[in-house]
Amino acid sequence: MKKISFFLAILLLLVIANNMRFCSSPADSDMVEVTIHALQGDAQHGGPVVVVLTDADRKFYLPLVVDAEHAKALSLDRNGKPPTRPGTHDLLAIILSTLNAEVERVEIDRIGKGKWAAVLHIRDEGETYKLDIQPGDALAIAQRLQVKIFVPRTSMQKRSSGPPANDPELESPTFSLDEYGFSVQKMTPGLRRIFGDEGVLVSEVIPGSPAAQAGLRESDLVLAVEGTSIDSPEHLAQTLQAAGSGQKRLRIRRDGVEIELLMQL
């Protein structure tokens, strides 16, 4: 059996087993390359997580909601941890690598309000195949195999302060903590439905500031200061002030994983 026939047979099995299908994709004349900037939400304990995609200049963002399984896979891979059991994207990546087939690119496109589709461009034996796949699987494969991701330029949102959102209930003003060198975003009801009831969202970190030196990053969730849980930007400001000077512990969530930072106040 020729290699190409074997490759097609494997893909057809995946089509049947995982509801994938061969498809055509839109013209890429107005596609822009993006990278996975951050995961927002709790990938450790289930629930939806927002994957924030950004262009090279970080002037535009595209937030995509993925399910708990895909969020956990992305989080584990970003933190260099092996999965407890292989998912669909793991099996497909293994098959493609074994057959020396190359995933050239991943394209993600809007197919309706809040609905997205993804296409893998696979090259084998001089032929290119396009495979329709779930966006979560596509992002996980792109991250695992270091493949370029493209989205329509018209789907990107201009950055004002922090990652934007499609839902008006997710839009929120920022609160500046100039003394510490960072700004946070109030958790609206829409954001809390995605991220849970804890913490506030970091929207900006000033280089060289105490926050930057502590390792705080844009899109982190600040959950607690010195063991005190944070529920609003105002509460965060009050808690930092009350903590006084010295080195203080910040509990944050980044890419779905909780970690502790030390910030000098």
N, C-alpha and C positions, 0 to 999 in steps of 0.2 A: 504494500500500500504506500502510495506516495505521501510525503510529509504533509503536503497541502491538504490531502484528503483526510488524513488523521486529524489535522488541526480543525477542519470544518466539522468533522464528526464530534469532536470534543465540544466545540461551540454550540452545536445543535443540541447536545445533551444538556448544556447549561441553559439554552433557550427554553427547553421543556421543563427543566427542574426549577428554574428560578424566574420564570416569566420575563426573561430577556428576549430581545428579538433583533434581527438584522433590520436596519432602517436607513433612511436617507436623513441628512442633517441640513440645516439652513446654510446658505452661503456665508463664508467667514470674512467677507469684505469689511465688516464693521465689528469684528470681534476684538476684544482686548485681553491681553494676558494678565492673569491675577495669581496671587499666592494665598495660602491659608495664613491669615494674620493671627487669629486667636480663636479659641473656643470659649463661649460664654454660657455658663450653666454648670450643673453638677453632673458630670459624666460618671461619677463613681456610684451614685445611688439611683440612677434611672431618671426618666423624664426627658423631655425634649431639650436640646442644646442648640444654640445658635453658632454656626460657623461663619466667621467674618472673613470674607475675601477682600483683598485690596490690590490696587494696581501698583506698579513699580514706584511711583512717586508718592503713594499713600495719600492721594488727593481725593480718591473715590473709593467707596465701599459697597459691598453687596452682602447683606446678611441672609443666610439660608438656615432654616430649621431642619435638623436631622434627628432621627429617633435615638433612643438610648443605646441600642446595639452599635450603630455606626459611630455615635459620639464616643463611646468607650473605646472602640477600635482606634479612632483618631487620637484620643488622649493617650492611650498606651503607647502607640507608635511615636508620638511626639515626645514622650518622656522616656523612650528607649526601653520599654518593658514588653516582653513577649505576651501574646494573647493566651488566655487559659485554654481556649479551643479555637480552631480556625473558623472564620466566617466565610461567606460567599466570596468576598473580595480576596481573602487569603488564598482560597483554592484556585480562583481564576488567575491570580498573580503567579502562583506556583506553576500552573499549567502553561502559562505564556512564557515563563522563564525557561521551563523544561524544553519547550519546543523552539526556543530561540526566536519567538515571535516578538515584535517590538510594538509597544503601545506608543504611538507617536504623539498623541495629545488627547486631552479630555475637553469636551465642550459641554457647557451647561446652558440651557435656554429656558425661558419662561413659557409655559404652555397654558397658563390661566392665572387668575388671581391667587397668589400664594402657592401656585403649583409649578414644579420645575421638572425638567427631564434632562438626562445626561447621555452623551454618546462617546464611546471609546473609538478612537481611530487606531486600528490595529494593522500592522504591515507584516506580511509573511510571504516569502518567495516572490517578492516584487509586486504583490497584490495588496491593495488596501481594503480592509473591511471595516464597516461601521456597525457597532453593536450598541443597541439601546439598553441602558442600565439605570438602576436607581441612583440618584445623585449622591446619596451617602456612600454607596459602594464605589462610585466613580471617584469621589474625593479620597477615600481610603486607598484605592489603587494608585491614584496620582501621587499621594504622599509616600506610599510604600516604595513605588518604583521611580520616584523623582521625575514625574511626567508633568509637562506644562499644562496649565488649566486655562481655558478661554471662556469668556462670557460675552454676551452682546453689550456693546458700549452703552446702549440706551437703557440697560437694566441697572447700571451703576448709579450710585447716589453720591452727590458731592458732599465731602466732609465739611461739617461746620465745627462741631465740637463733639468728639466721640463718635462711635459708630452710629449711623442713622438707622431708621427702621421703616418698614413698609406700612405698619399699622399706626394710625395717629395715637393710639393708646400707649405706644412704645416711645413716643417722642417726649423728651424731658429736658428742662433747662439744666445748666451746670452750676456748680457751687465751687468757687475758688478758695483754696487753702494756701494762700500765697506764702505764708510763713514757712510752710513745709515743702512747697514747690510742686503741688499737684492739685488737680481739680477732679471733682466727682460728679456723678449724675444721679439725680434722685430716682429711686425705683418706683415707677408708676404701677398701677394695677396690671397693665399689660406686660411690663417687664417682669413683675413678680410671678405672673402665670408661667413664665418661661424659666426664670432663675430661682424661684422660691422666695421665701420671706426674709432671708438674711441679707445683710450687707448693702453696700452702695457700690456703684460701678465707676471705676477710674476712667476719666475721659482724656486726661492729659497729664504728662509728667515733664517737668522742666529739667533739662540736662544740668547736671552739677548740683542739683538741689538735694536736701536731706532725703527726700523720697527716692530720687534717682540713685543716690549712693547706697540706699538700703536695698535697691533692686526692684522697686515697685515699677510696674509697667502699665501702659495704657491697656484697657480691657480687663485688668484684674478686678476682682470683687473683694473689697475690704470687708471682712466679716466681724473682726473684733480687734480691740486695742487693749493690751494688758488683761486679757480675759473678759473684758466687757463687750458684749455683743452690740453691734452697731445697726441701727434701724433707719437712719436718715443722715443726710449731709450735716445738718445742724447738730445732731447727736455726736457725729464723728468729731466735729470741731470742738465741741464742749469736752469730749472725752480726752482728746489730745491736749487741750489746755490744762485740764485737771491733772493729767499725768505728769506735768512739770517737765524739768530738764532731765537729760540723761538718755540712756539707751532704752527704748521701749519695744515691746513685742507686738507685731502686727500679724494677725492671722488672716490670710487671704486665700482666694480660690483662683487658680490659673489653669486654663485648659482642662477644667473639670477636676483638678487635684488640689487639695488644701495643703498649703505650705506656710511656714512661719518666717517672717522677715524681722530684722532688728533695725530700727530707725533711730538715729541720734537726734534728740529734740533739744 
